[in-house]
């Protein structure tokens, strides 16, 4: 998908996601969720209650989509054959959001078809089956990282620029980034970096996104999951 879309759209989407939730259609129970950033139990409970009491309108036909708001957040839900997958966002979903959600829904339902189909009859409603290690397929976490680029929501630390070929524009941005990162003690978020670069350099958001992605790909900026 990356070749068809600009990296700035992946950056924007990663920054906007707060929850990714998988709900079993038959039982209306949450069978998997991932919180991006700080966990908000009240928001998750509000979503769960809205599903259980059918306050939230969910898509009825497979492959259809519904959008809604909940507690000041934006929701977009896509229906699979046996599940709903919902993104809770801090800004309005775009056409690109729909495309990525479609892609993830298809992958998740295909990879975990057996577990979803026999979730109650064969697996006793045990949600850990979706996070269990397997030699035959990717983990949910890996799929999420690949599809939504969630590593962009992590703090980052500086790698090395030794033997790395960079444009003059990238080098200017890198020097600013190094100073900013040093002040933040390797706990600066990509989103804050992007905002600071936008304020200080006369370059477009797309160029900023390209530079950040280039620095990540070359391991000059390294997502720091241990922070």
N, C-alpha and C positions, 0 to 999 in steps of 0.2 A: 504493500500500500504506500510505502514511503515515496516510491518513484512517481506516483500520481499526485501527491500532495506536498505542499511546502512544509518543511520541518517546523516552521512557526506555528502551524496548526496543531501539531503534536504537543508542542511546548504549552500552548494556550489550553489545550484540553487537559493535559496532566495537571496544570495549576488549578483547574476548575473543579476537579473531582474530589468529593469528600467521602463518599461511600460507593462501593460496588456491592450490590445485594442480589443473591439468587434465591428465588422463592419457588417452592413446589406448588404447581397449579392446583393439584387435587386437594391438598391439605391446607393451602395458603400459609404454610409455615416457612420461615427463613431456614434454608439448609446450608447457606454459606454467605459470609459477608467479609469485606475488607474495608477497614477504615483507613483513610489517607490523612495523615497528620494526627491531630488530637481526637480521641474517641469522645463522642457525645452520646452517652447512654439515653438521654431524654429524647433525642432526635430519632434514634433507632427504635425506641419504645413507641414513639408517636407513629412511625412508619408501620411497625408491626400491628398496632391497634387499627390503623387505617385500612390495612389489608384484611385483617380478621373480621372486622365489622363492615367491610365493603363500603367504606367511606371514600376510598381512593378508587377511581375508575381505572381498571386495568384492561389491556387489549384482550379481546376474546379469541380472535383468529390467530393461528400461528403466523409468524413473520410480520404481524401488525405492531404498531407503535402508538403509545399514548403519552402525552406530556401533562404535567400538573405542577402545583406548588404545594409545599408543606413546610410550615414553621419558617417561612422566609427563604426557603431553599427551592431550587428547581429540580424537578424529577423528570426523567425520561425512561420509559419502560418498554422493552421489546419482548414479545411473546415467542417462546419456542413451542415445541409440541407438548412438553411436559413441565416446562419451567417458565417463569418470568425473570428477566434480568433488568435490574433498575440501577441507574446512575443517579446519585444525589449530587447536585452541582451547586457551586456558588455563583453561577451566572447562566444565562439562557443557553440551552443547547443549540448547536449549529447543525447544518447539514452534514458536516464532517463528523460531529458527535454521533449522529445516526448511523453513518457508514461504519465507524469503528465499533459501535455497539452491536450492529448486525454481525460483523466479523467475529467478535468475541462470543456472541450468543451461539453462532454456528459451531465454533470450535469447542466451546464448553459442552454443549449438548452432544456433540459427536464423540468427544473424548470420554465423557462420563455417562454415556447412554445407559449402560448396564446398571450403574450405581443409582441413577435417577429413577429408572424403571422399577428397580427392586428396593428402593430406599426404605420402605416400611416392611415389606414382606421378607426380604432377604438380609437387610442390613440393620433392621430394628431401629430405623431413624437415627443412626449414628452419624453425626455430621463429620466426624474425623476421617471418614472414607475419602473425602475430597482433598484432604491435605496429606494423606498417607503417601509415603514414598513408593515409587513404582519404576521398574526397569523398562517397562514397555511404553511409557508415555511421559510427557512433560508434566511437571507439577502445576497446580493452579497458579501458584506464585510466579512461576516462570512464564506461563501464558500471559498473565496480567502484565508483567514487565515488558514482554515482547509486543503486546497489542497496544497498551496504553502508555508505554514509556514512563512508568511510575518512578524509575530511578531519578527522574528530573525533579521529584518532590522531596528528595533527600538533601541534607546538607552535603557540601562537598569539601574535599581537601585538595591541596595542590600536589600534582605529580611532578615529573621532571620534563624540561624542554630539551634535554640533551638529544642531539641528532634528529630533532623534529623540524621539518620545513614548514615555515609559517609565512603568510603574507605580511606586509608592513602594517596593514590595518589590524590584523589579528594580533600582531606584536604590541601595538598601542593599547588595544583592549586588554591584553594579557597583563601588561604592567599595572594597569589600573586594577585589574582583578586581583593580582598578587597583593597589592597594598590593602585592598578592601578585605580580602580573606585573612590577612595577618591580623588586622584589627578585630575581626570577628572570631579569631581563634579556631579556624577550620570548622566553623559551625554556620557558615553563611548559606542561605538557601538559594537555589538557582533563580527562583522568582524574584528575590530581592536584588540579586546580581543583575538580572534582566532589566529591572526597573531603574537601577542606578546607572547602568550603561545607557539606557534610553535618555536619562536626564543629562548626562555628561558628554555624549558623543552625537554628532550630527549624522547619524546613520539610522536606517529604518529598522523597525522591529523585526522584519524578515532577515535583515543582515545580522542583527544581534543574535537571533535564533540560530542562524547558520554558523556563526562564530562559536557560540556555546557548544553546539553539537559537534563541530570540528574538534574543539578542545577536549570534549568528552571522548570522542572516537580515538583520539591520539593519546588518551590517558594523561593529559596535562591537568584536566579537572577530573577528579575521581569521586563519584558518589560515595558518601561516607555513612554506611548503614550502621556503624557502631556508635555514632554520635548520640 
